[in-house]
Amino acid sequence: MSTNITWHAGKFSREEREKLLGHKGLTIWFTGLSASGKSTLASALEQHLISKGVPSYRLDGDNIRFGLNKDLGFGPKDREENIRRIAEVAKLFADSTTIALTSFISPYRSDRDAARKLHEDSSIPFIEVFVDAPLEVVEQRDPKGLYKKAKAGEIKEFTGISAPYESPLSPEIHIHTDQTTIEEGVE
């Protein structure tokens, strides 16, 4: 735990920044099983927003593990820390008036609730998007071959197979990607 630190405020408050830049930041949190379409939807939404001149940035689960979270595994404690860190980063992006698009399995409801609370405590909007597809559909998609490896015992603690996924109880948006096109999901 860090001690002897002091928050250093910038020259602009978030409200002043929003007024000067003409928009607000927020976090859109995509959650769902591997291969449910989280990254695909977040990427398409990012492209749509940027084409409209809206600053946005996609924080992707795999991409983050190449750098910021490369020291974390996939056990429950590491997953919790992974989501805690990304929630903090997303909050910083949103505070800067950027729309943070996070695509993380984030399998535990309590971790997503903590991410939401972190944003709410700073008066930053947080939108949870449940990217939902049945297990048999994501197993058929399986672009990385992960479900096959998990079922063969080659991957331990794989969400949906040997580790739990706790579906959101009240997401702001619920997209069934087995019934919805990418374009419809973006809308």
Sequence and secondary structure as in RCSB ss.txt:
>XXXX:A:sequence
MSTNITWHAGKFSREEREKLLGHKGLTIWFTGLSASGKSTLASALEQHLISKGVPSYRLDGDNIRFGLNKDLGFG
PKDREENIRRIAEVAKLFADSTTIALTSFISPYRSDRDAARKLHEDSSIPFIEVFVDAPLEVVEQRDPKGLYKKA
KAGEIKEFTGISAPYESPLSPEIHIHTDQTTIEEGVE
>XXXX:A:secstr
   S      SS HHHHHHHHTS  EEEEEE STTSSHHHHHHHHHHHHHHTT  EEEEEHHHHTTTTTTT  SS
HHHHHHHHHHHHHHHHHHHHTT EEEEE     HHHHHHHHHHHHHTT  EEEEEEE  HHHHHHH TTSHHHHH
HTTSSSS BTTTB     SS SEEEETTTS HHHHH 
